[in-house]
Amino acid sequence: MIHAINRRRTASKRSAVLLMCVLVCLSVVMMLFAASVRLVLLEREQVRAQENRVQAEYLADSALERATALLASNSEYVGETWQIEAEPLGLRNPATVLIRVEAIAQQPRSRQVTVVADFPAEGERRARRSKQIQVDLPPRGEAP
């Protein structure tokens, strides 16, 4: 009878130790899983930020081309705030591009074009790209 009681106590202690080991292992696995999920979410945010930077770069390039074309047809063009809606271009968010055209001292047939592209137009995840070029106006009376 004493052997049976001792066996039950030993088996009970083994079960408790085994249960503790299983709980510790599960805790470690859950912590590793949580860390993996956090890493994936962080990488996703980094990729989205990179996408926004690239889109802002493309928008700045497009704005320079737009300003150059408008200056070629109208030497009085001074710039604009270009609002770009998301849907027609298949973007996730709308964008805003500020185009500024200024005369250059000592060079009456040249203009300084500065663009500032924001994508998305608002928010804390906005990427901003700025570019600047000098544009020579076509001679008067000459069509582009």
HELIX and SHEET records of a PDB file:
HELIX    1   1 ILE A    2  SER A   73  1                                  72    
HELIX    2   2 ALA A   86  LEU A   89  1                                   4    
SHEET    1   A 4 GLY A  79  ILE A  84  0                                        
SHEET    2   A 4 ALA A  95  ILE A 104 -1                                        
SHEET    3   A 4 GLN A 107  PHE A 119 -1                                        
SHEET    4   A 4 ALA A 127  ASP A 136 -1                                        
END                                                                             
